[in-house]
Amino acid sequence: MQWKTTVTKKVRAQLARDLSGDERDIGQPSRYPAGPPAKSVERRRTASLSLMALGIVYGDIGTSPLYALHACFYSGGHLAVTPAHVLGILSLIFWALIVVISIKYVAFMMQADNRGEGGILALLALLDPWRSNGRGAILLILLGTFGAALLYGDGMITPAISVLSAVDGLRVAAPALRPWVIPITVLTLLFLFATQRKGTARLGRWLGPIMLLWFSILALLGLHGILEAPAVLASANPLAAARFIMDAPGTAFLVLGSVFLVVTGGETLYADMGHFGPAPIRWAWFSLVLPALLLNYFGQGAILLIDPAKAAHPFYSLVPTWGVYPMVALATVATVIASQAVISGAYSLARQSIQMGLSPRLGIVQTSAEEMGQIYMPGVNVVLMIATIAVVIGFGSTARLAGAYGVAVSATMAITTILAFWVMRSRWHWSLLRAGLVAGLFLIPDLVFLSSNLLKVPDGGWLPLLVAGAVVMLMTTWRRGMQLRRATAQERGMPVATFLQSLSFEPPARVRGTAVFLCGPGDTVPQGLLHHLKLNQVLHERVLLMTAVTRDVPRVSASDRLEITALGADFYRVFVNYGFMQTPNLSVATKLCQDLGAIPGLEAEATTYYADRLHIAVAGRNPIVSRWRRRLFAFMARNAQGAVEYYRLPAGRSVELGIQVDI
């Protein structure tokens, strides 16, 4: 008989807190008020969230003025600093911020959310192409995984280019310190990655005010520059960009790859939507971030109209001589904040990959008891740290890094637009004409920017493509290997009904207590259970076959967490549902079973957990999966985190059973 949890009002109130990877004690009251807040309270809440969004969402795009305009004149060659070039480039920057960020991401893409969550994997989960085996579904999967993989390249390059561009101000303040720029950058990055294990919970309250100060200074510096040369405001006219393109189309096309750097935070803005909601992000963008960025870019352009020689460091040329050192310090802090957001995004992306079956289990540490999004992944952190420092040392300058940076983000933005088109068609049920027109308006600038950046592949753009290719290979290998392993287990396993029938003929001894055997979603008996029964000739009086299931939604509430079926002979099939933004905790799920009275006699504190520890053996030929990919899968399986740690099972009451699987 199927028993699905039905929670009464009393229990629902008790379990209002969504029990997930960062569960607190059952019965702790919710942080949120039960009734709708008054308008004044809502306004204060929006303002507070907008302030926090400044430190998390806008760190990436907010530090682009440090290097974007400089890269336009120096990346990929030396462009002459003439008034026509300055006004044309500023016009391109102005309209890029309006079209790509304001219209595409802030106004439109935030509507394409998956239960409040944004980002490329949230879009992919919304489409759920794994339910189909057609070519279109395969293409969507490859596009989505490649776009997600490119974000790992972004996680490597953003800290490198941001911190390096901030410390680069020392060359303006004291040219004698030029040899120290790279060492100071490396030390700053080491400090940044070393502090990740502590999380951002304690520093979170300071991130917003610091970025508020940063954007305020950006605006004031830019305004001062504009007052020196008001003619720079003519660049807001799109004709300035048109003249620049028509006069030198080849040069303009090359420069677009550097102009793109002003919008590189668009994907971060969209991916972090779930932390704050669309309203605070939009309010912060239009009220502060966009005006501050435009003023600063125009101010830098005004300085170049007065003195073209300052194109080497246009940002720091806006700063008075006495303020260069304090500005270097503030810029370094701002870039660390920007890097923190990208690194945290890489952790979230890795967790989503695990939950969606694209990655083996990796260690996840919850760094905050209040916010489930604040996590730390030691393995990911070490890889990012080594890669980022190697990038700084290998490239050595922001101009060279700019090419590598643009390729990663422009490709991701184009893929996001393609996935959004399919969301319009399949989820919003728009007509082909309507969806095509809207997606086409966004895809045209995406492809133009991508094409321009691809010209920089020989100068560094190969790096994110190489990283993304490697990550996609790992993701697809893991998913294919898990499919092969499940198929092998299904083929060789014993159906649960057959196993229970065999128990009635030769019932084993039953001992007191409850055993939880972790298993896959199929209807076969877990191999660990058969192994345990064969060796020990005994079963617990109560046996739960438990499976953690990841749904195609960001979060599953505690009231919808469990699906329980009584199988007979005191065996129970338990499905524990989680969203792709949640980390499973099966010991808490067992406690939830007890509190709801779903399984008679269950005592969570007296439960023993059994998990399979697989040893993958590559045997013979397989016409579907090549031998080298099976070996790669076996290597990944050996280095995956154990089920006890990942599912947060009590170490003193958990047993891992070694099982060999031939694939």
C-alpha positions in Angstrom: 0.0 0.0 0.0 1.4 3.4 -1.0 1.7 5.8 1.8 2.7 9.4 0.9 3.2 11.8 3.7 0.3 14.1 4.5 1.2 16.7 6.9 -1.4 18.2 9.2 -1.4 22.0 9.9 0.3 21.4 13.3 3.1 19.3 11.8 3.4 21.6 8.7 4.0 24.6 11.0 6.5 22.6 13.0 8.4 21.7 9.8 8.1 25.1 8.2 11.8 25.3 7.9 12.9 23.5 4.8 15.0 20.6 6.0 17.8 20.2 3.5 21.6 20.1 3.5 21.8 22.6 6.3 19.0 21.3 8.5 18.5 22.7 11.9 16.6 21.0 14.7 13.1 20.0 13.9 10.7 22.4 15.6 12.8 25.5 15.2 10.5 28.4 14.1 10.8 30.0 10.7 12.8 33.1 10.2 10.0 34.6 8.1 6.7 36.2 9.3 3.6 34.2 8.8 1.6 37.0 7.4 2.3 39.4 4.5 4.5 42.3 5.6 3.3 45.9 5.4 4.4 48.0 2.5 6.9 50.0 4.7 8.4 46.7 5.9 8.6 45.4 2.4 10.3 48.5 1.2 12.9 48.2 4.0 13.4 44.6 3.2 13.9 45.3 -0.5 16.4 48.1 0.4 18.3 45.7 2.7 18.4 42.9 0.1 19.5 45.4 -2.6 22.4 46.5 -0.3 23.4 42.8 0.1 23.1 42.2 -3.6 25.7 44.9 -4.2 28.3 42.7 -2.4 27.3 39.4 -4.0 25.7 40.0 -7.4 27.4 43.1 -8.7 31.0 42.5 -7.6 32.0 41.1 -11.0 30.5 43.7 -13.3 31.3 46.5 -10.7 35.1 45.9 -11.0 35.1 45.9 -14.9 36.0 49.7 -15.0 39.5 48.7 -13.7 40.5 47.0 -16.9 37.7 47.2 -19.6 38.6 50.5 -21.3 42.3 49.9 -21.0 41.8 46.5 -22.8 39.9 48.2 -25.6 43.1 50.1 -26.6 45.7 47.5 -25.6 44.3 44.0 -25.9 45.3 42.4 -29.2 47.3 45.4 -30.3 47.6 49.1 -29.8 44.7 51.2 -31.0 45.3 54.9 -31.6 43.7 57.0 -28.9 41.8 59.5 -31.0 38.6 61.4 -30.1 36.6 59.3 -32.7 37.9 56.1 -31.3 37.2 57.1 -27.7 33.7 58.3 -28.4 32.9 55.3 -30.5 34.2 52.8 -27.9 32.3 54.6 -25.1 29.1 54.5 -27.2 29.5 50.7 -27.7 30.0 50.4 -23.9 26.9 52.4 -23.2 24.7 50.4 -25.5 26.2 47.1 -24.4 25.2 47.8 -20.8 21.7 48.9 -21.9 20.9 46.1 -24.3 22.8 43.1 -22.7 22.4 43.8 -19.0 19.4 46.1 -18.6 17.1 44.6 -21.2 18.3 41.0 -21.7 19.2 40.0 -18.1 17.6 42.4 -15.7 14.3 42.9 -17.6 13.9 39.6 -19.4 16.0 36.6 -18.3 14.9 37.1 -14.7 11.5 35.9 -15.8 13.0 32.6 -17.0 13.5 31.2 -13.5 13.1 27.7 -12.1 11.1 28.2 -8.9 13.1 31.4 -8.3 16.5 30.1 -9.3 18.4 31.4 -12.3 21.6 30.3 -14.1 22.3 28.0 -17.0 21.9 24.7 -15.0 18.6 26.0 -13.6 17.5 26.6 -17.2 18.6 23.1 -18.2 16.8 21.6 -15.3 13.7 23.5 -16.3 13.8 22.0 -19.8 14.7 18.5 -18.4 16.1 17.2 -21.7 17.1 13.9 -20.1 13.5 12.6 -20.3 13.9 12.4 -24.1 16.4 10.5 -26.2 16.0 12.6 -29.4 18.8 14.5 -31.1 17.4 17.8 -29.9 17.5 16.7 -26.3 21.1 15.5 -26.7 22.0 18.9 -28.2 20.4 20.7 -25.3 22.3 18.6 -22.8 25.6 19.2 -24.6 25.0 22.9 -24.8 23.9 23.2 -21.2 26.8 21.2 -19.8 29.3 23.1 -22.0 27.9 26.4 -20.9 28.1 25.3 -17.3 31.7 24.0 -17.8 32.7 27.4 -19.2 31.7 29.0 -15.9 34.5 27.0 -14.3 36.9 28.8 -16.6 35.2 32.1 -15.5 35.9 31.0 -11.9 39.6 30.7 -12.7 40.0 33.9 -14.8 37.8 36.4 -12.9 39.9 36.4 -9.6 43.1 36.6 -11.7 42.1 39.5 -13.9 40.2 41.4 -11.2 42.9 41.3 -8.5 45.7 41.8 -10.9 44.0 44.9 -12.4 43.6 46.3 -8.9 47.1 45.8 -7.8 48.3 47.1 -11.1 47.5 50.6 -9.7 50.9 50.4 -8.0 52.5 51.0 -11.3 50.8 54.3 -11.5 51.6 55.3 -7.8 55.2 54.0 -7.8 56.7 52.7 -11.1 59.5 51.2 -9.0 57.0 48.7 -7.5 56.3 47.2 -10.9 58.2 43.9 -10.2 56.1 43.4 -7.1 52.7 43.5 -8.9 52.6 39.8 -9.7 53.9 38.6 -6.2 51.4 40.8 -4.4 48.6 39.5 -6.7 49.6 35.9 -5.9 49.7 36.6 -2.2 46.3 38.2 -2.3 44.8 35.2 -4.2 46.4 32.8 -1.7 44.8 34.7 1.1 41.4 34.7 -0.7 41.4 31.0 -1.3 42.8 30.2 2.2 39.9 31.9 3.9 37.2 30.1 1.9 36.8 27.4 4.5 35.5 30.0 7.0 32.7 31.0 4.7 31.2 34.5 4.0 28.6 34.5 6.8 30.7 36.7 9.1 31.8 39.0 6.3 28.5 39.2 4.5 27.3 42.2 6.5 30.3 44.2 5.3 30.3 43.3 1.6 27.3 45.4 0.7 28.5 48.6 2.4 31.9 48.2 0.9 30.5 47.9 -2.6 28.2 50.8 -1.9 31.3 52.9 -1.1 33.0 51.5 -4.2 30.1 52.4 -6.6 29.8 55.8 -5.0 33.5 56.6 -5.6 33.2 55.3 -9.1 30.4 57.7 -9.8 32.2 60.7 -8.1 35.4 60.0 -10.0 33.5 59.7 -13.3 31.5 62.9 -12.7 34.8 64.8 -12.0 36.2 63.5 -15.3 33.1 64.4 -17.2 33.2 68.0 -15.9 36.7 68.2 -17.3 35.5 67.3 -20.8 31.7 67.4 -21.2 32.0 66.6 -24.9 32.4 62.9 -23.9 28.6 62.8 -23.3 28.1 62.7 -27.0 29.0 59.1 -26.9 25.6 58.3 -25.5 24.3 58.9 -29.1 24.3 55.6 -31.0 25.5 57.4 -34.1 29.0 57.7 -32.4 29.2 53.9 -32.3 27.8 53.7 -35.9 30.4 56.1 -37.2 33.2 54.2 -35.5 32.1 50.9 -37.0 31.6 52.3 -40.5 35.0 54.2 -40.5 37.0 51.1 -39.4 34.8 47.9 -39.4 37.7 45.6 -38.9 39.1 47.5 -36.0 35.7 47.9 -34.4 35.1 44.1 -34.7 38.3 43.4 -32.9 37.5 46.0 -30.2 34.1 44.5 -29.5 35.9 41.6 -27.8 37.2 44.0 -25.2 34.0 46.1 -25.0 32.4 42.8 -24.0 34.3 43.0 -20.7 31.9 45.6 -19.4 29.0 43.1 -19.4 30.8 40.0 -18.1 28.9 40.0 -14.8 25.6 39.4 -16.6 25.6 35.6 -16.0 26.6 36.1 -12.4 23.7 38.5 -11.9 21.3 35.9 -13.4 22.7 32.9 -11.5 22.5 34.7 -8.1 18.9 35.7 -8.6 17.7 33.0 -6.2 19.5 34.5 -3.3 17.7 37.8 -3.3 14.8 37.7 -5.8 14.5 39.9 -8.9 13.1 43.1 -7.3 16.2 43.9 -5.1 18.6 43.1 -8.0 16.7 45.3 -10.4 16.4 48.2 -7.9 20.1 48.1 -7.2 21.0 48.0 -10.9 18.9 50.9 -12.1 19.3 53.1 -9.0 23.0 52.8 -8.4 25.1 50.3 -10.3 24.2 51.3 -13.9 24.6 55.1 -13.3 27.9 54.6 -11.4 29.3 52.5 -14.2 28.3 54.8 -17.0 29.6 57.9 -15.1 32.9 56.2 -14.5 33.4 54.9 -18.1 32.5 58.4 -19.4 34.9 59.9 -16.9 37.7 57.7 -18.1 36.9 58.6 -21.7 36.9 62.3 -20.8 40.5 61.9 -19.4 41.6 60.3 -22.6 40.1 63.1 -24.7 42.3 65.5 -22.7 45.4 63.3 -22.5 45.6 60.2 -24.8 48.8 59.0 -23.1 46.7 58.1 -20.0 45.1 55.1 -21.9 47.7 52.9 -20.2 45.8 53.3 -16.9 42.6 55.2 -17.6 40.9 54.2 -14.3 43.7 55.3 -12.0 44.2 58.4 -14.1 40.9 59.6 -12.7 42.2 59.4 -9.2 44.0 62.3 -7.6 47.7 61.7 -6.8 47.1 61.6 -3.1 44.3 59.0 -3.4 46.1 56.4 -5.6 47.3 54.3 -2.7 43.9 54.3 -0.9 42.2 53.5 -4.2 44.5 50.6 -4.8 43.6 49.2 -1.4 39.8 49.8 -2.0 40.0 48.3 -5.5 41.8 45.2 -4.1 39.1 44.7 -1.5 36.4 45.2 -4.2 38.1 42.7 -6.5 38.4 40.2 -3.7 34.6 40.6 -3.1 34.0 40.1 -6.8 36.2 37.0 -6.8 34.4 35.7 -3.7 31.1 35.8 -5.6 32.5 33.9 -8.6 34.2 31.3 -6.4 31.0 30.7 -4.4 29.2 30.4 -7.7 31.7 27.6 -8.7 30.8 25.8 -5.5 27.1 26.1 -6.2 27.6 24.9 -9.8 29.6 21.9 -8.5 26.8 21.0 -6.1 24.2 21.3 -8.8 26.3 19.1 -11.0 26.4 16.4 -8.3 22.7 16.6 -7.7 21.9 16.4 -11.4 24.1 13.3 -11.9 26.9 15.1 -13.8 29.6 14.7 -11.2 30.8 12.2 -8.6 30.1 13.1 -5.0 32.5 15.7 -3.6 33.0 17.0 -0.1 30.6 19.8 0.8 31.0 21.9 4.0 28.1 24.1 5.1 29.7 27.3 6.3 26.5 29.0 7.6 23.7 27.7 9.8 21.4 30.4 8.3 21.9 30.3 4.5 22.0 27.1 2.6 23.7 28.7 -0.3 26.9 29.4 1.7 29.0 26.2 1.2 32.6 25.4 0.9 34.0 22.6 -1.3 37.7 21.8 -0.4 38.5 19.9 -3.6 37.0 22.6 -5.9 38.8 25.3 -3.9 42.2 23.7 -4.3 41.8 23.2 -8.0 40.6 26.8 -8.5 43.4 28.2 -6.4 46.2 26.4 -8.4 44.6 27.2 -11.7 44.1 30.9 -10.9 47.6 31.4 -9.6 48.9 29.6 -12.7 46.9 31.9 -14.9 48.3 35.1 -13.2 51.9 33.9 -13.6 51.4 32.5 -17.1 49.6 35.5 -18.6 51.2 38.3 -16.5 49.0 41.2 -17.6 45.3 42.2 -17.7 45.5 42.9 -21.4 46.5 39.3 -22.1 44.0 37.9 -19.7 41.2 40.0 -21.3 41.1 37.7 -24.4 40.8 34.6 -22.3 38.1 36.1 -20.1 35.9 37.3 -23.0 35.7 33.9 -24.7 34.3 32.1 -21.7 31.5 34.5 -20.8 30.4 35.4 -24.3 30.0 31.7 -25.2 28.0 31.1 -22.0 25.7 34.1 -22.7 25.0 32.8 -26.2 24.1 29.4 -24.8 21.9 30.9 -22.2 19.9 32.7 -25.0 19.5 29.4 -26.9 18.2 27.6 -23.8 15.9 30.6 -23.1 14.4 30.2 -26.6 13.5 26.6 -25.8 12.0 27.7 -22.5 9.8 30.2 -24.4 8.7 27.4 -26.7 8.3 24.4 -24.4 7.4 26.1 -21.0 5.8 29.4 -21.9 4.2 28.0 -25.1 5.2 31.0 -27.2 4.8 30.8 -31.0 7.8 30.1 -33.1 7.7 33.6 -34.5 7.4 35.4 -31.2 10.1 33.3 -29.5 12.4 33.5 -32.5 12.1 37.3 -32.6 12.9 37.8 -28.9 15.7 35.3 -28.8 17.1 36.6 -32.1 17.3 40.2 -30.7 19.4 38.9 -27.9 21.4 36.3 -29.9 22.6 38.8 -32.5 24.8 40.8 -30.0 25.7 37.5 -28.2 27.1 36.0 -31.5 28.8 39.3 -32.5 30.6 39.4 -29.2 31.4 35.7 -29.3 32.8 36.0 -32.8 35.0 38.9 -31.9 36.3 37.1 -28.8 37.0 33.9 -30.8 39.7 35.9 -32.7 41.6 36.0 -29.4 41.7 32.2 -29.1 45.4 32.1 -30.1 46.2 34.8 -27.5 44.6 33.1 -24.5 41.0 32.4 -25.5 42.0 28.7 -25.8 42.2 28.4 -22.0 38.5 28.5 -21.1 37.6 26.4 -24.1 40.2 23.8 -23.1 38.9 23.8 -19.5 35.3 23.6 -20.6 36.1 20.7 -23.0 37.8 18.8 -20.2 34.9 19.4 -17.8 32.3 18.3 -20.3 34.3 15.1 -20.9 34.3 14.4 -17.2 30.6 15.2 -16.8 29.4 13.1 -19.8 31.7 10.3 -18.8 30.4 10.2 -15.3 26.7 10.3 -16.4 27.3 7.6 -19.0 29.2 5.5 -16.5 26.4 5.8 -13.9 23.9 4.8 -16.6 26.0 1.8 -17.5 26.4 0.8 -13.8 22.7 1.1 -13.2 21.9 -1.0 -16.3 24.4 -3.7 -15.1 22.8 -3.7 -11.6 19.3 -3.9 -13.0 20.3 -6.7 -15.3 22.1 -8.8 -12.6 20.1 -7.7 -9.6 17.2 -9.4 -7.8 13.8 -7.8 -7.9 12.5 -6.7 -4.5 9.3 -8.8 -4.9 11.4 -11.9 -5.6 13.6 -11.2 -2.6 10.7 -10.8 -0.2 9.1 -13.9 -1.5 12.3 -15.9 -0.9 12.3 -14.6 2.7 9.0 -16.2 3.3 10.4 -19.6 2.4 13.6 -19.4 4.4 13.2 -16.6 6.9 16.5 -15.4 8.4 16.9 -14.4 12.0 15.7 -10.9 12.7 17.4 -8.7 15.4 16.1 -5.6 17.1 16.4 -2.2 15.5 16.2 -0.7 12.1 18.6 -1.0 9.1 18.6 1.6 6.3 20.2 0.4 3.0 21.0 3.1 0.5 20.0 2.1 -3.0 19.3 3.4 -6.5 15.9 4.3 -7.9 15.3 0.9 -9.5 13.2 -2.0 -8.1 16.1 -4.3 -7.4 17.5 -5.2 -4.0 20.7 -3.3 -3.2 23.8 -5.5 -3.5 24.9 -4.4 -0.1 21.7 -6.0 1.4 22.4 -9.3 -0.3 26.0 -9.1 0.7 25.1 -8.4 4.3 22.5 -11.3 4.4 24.9 -13.7 2.9 27.8 -12.9 5.3 25.8 -12.4 8.5 22.7 -14.6 8.0 20.6 -12.0 9.9 18.4 -9.0 9.2 17.1 -6.2 11.4 13.4 -6.4 12.4 12.8 -3.3 10.3 14.5 -2.6 6.9 14.3 0.7 4.9 15.4 0.8 1.3 16.2 4.5 1.0 16.9 6.5 -2.1 17.8 10.2 -2.4 16.0 11.7 -5.5 16.9 15.0 -7.0 13.9 16.8 -8.6 14.1 19.3 -11.4 13.3 22.1 -9.0 15.7 24.2 -6.8 14.2 23.1 -3.5 11.7 20.6 -2.1 9.9 21.6 1.1 10.0 19.3 4.1 6.3 18.6 3.7 7.0 17.0 0.3 10.2 15.3 1.3 9.1 11.7 1.8 7.4 9.0 -0.3 7.1 5.8 1.7 5.7 2.4 0.5 5.2 -0.5 2.8 6.5 -3.7 1.0 5.5 -6.2 3.7 7.7 -8.3 6.0 8.6 -5.0 7.7 10.4 -3.7 4.6 9.7 -0.1 3.5 10.6 1.7 0.3 11.6 5.3 1.1 12.2 8.0 -1.5 13.7 11.2 -0.1 13.1 14.2 -2.5 15.5 17.1 -2.7 16.0 20.0 -5.1 19.1 20.5 -7.2 20.1 23.4 -4.9 20.0 21.2 -1.7 22.4 18.8 -0.2 20.9 15.5 1.1 20.9 14.7 4.7 19.4 11.2 5.1 19.8 11.0 8.9 17.5 13.9 9.2 15.1 12.2 6.7 15.0 9.2 9.0 14.2 11.5 11.9 11.4 13.0 9.8 10.0 9.5 9.2 9.9 8.9 13.0 8.3 12.2 13.8 5.6 11.7 11.3 4.8 8.2 12.6 5.1 6.9 9.0 7.0 3.7 10.1 5.8 2.0 13.3 8.5 1.4 15.8 11.2 3.4 14.0 13.8 5.0 16.3 16.1 7.2 14.3 18.8 7.2 17.0 18.9 3.4 17.0 19.2 3.0 13.3 22.1 1.5 11.4 23.0 2.7 7.9 24.5 0.5 5.2 25.9 1.9 2.0 27.7 0.3 -1.0 31.3 1.2 -1.6 31.7 0.4 -5.3 34.9 -0.9 -6.8 34.6 -0.5 -10.6 36.4 -3.1 -12.7 36.8 -2.5 -16.4 36.2 -5.9 -18.1 36.2 -6.8 -21.8 34.8 -4.8 -24.6 31.7 -2.6 -24.6 30.2 -1.5 -27.9 28.6 1.5 -26.3 31.4 3.0 -24.1 35.0 3.0 -25.0 37.6 1.4 -22.7 39.4 4.6 -21.9 36.1 6.3 -20.8 35.3 3.3 -18.6 38.7 3.6 -17.0 38.2 7.3 -16.5 34.8 6.6 -14.8 36.5 4.0 -12.6 39.1 6.5 -11.6 36.4 9.1 -10.7 34.4 6.6 -8.8 37.5 5.6 -6.7 38.0 9.3 -5.8 34.4 10.2 -5.1 33.4 11.0 -1.6 31.9 8.1 0.3 28.2 7.9 0.8 28.5 8.2 4.6 30.1 11.6 4.4 28.1 12.9 1.5 24.7 11.9 2.8 25.7 13.0 6.3 25.1 9.7 8.0 26.2 9.2 11.6 29.7 7.8 11.4 29.3 5.6 14.5 26.2 3.8 13.1 27.2 3.5 9.4 28.7 0.6 7.5 30.2 0.7 4.0 30.2 -2.6 2.2 32.7 -3.1 -0.6 31.0 -4.2 -3.8 32.8 -5.0 -7.1 31.0 -4.0 -10.3 32.2 -5.0 -13.7 31.5 -2.6 -16.6 
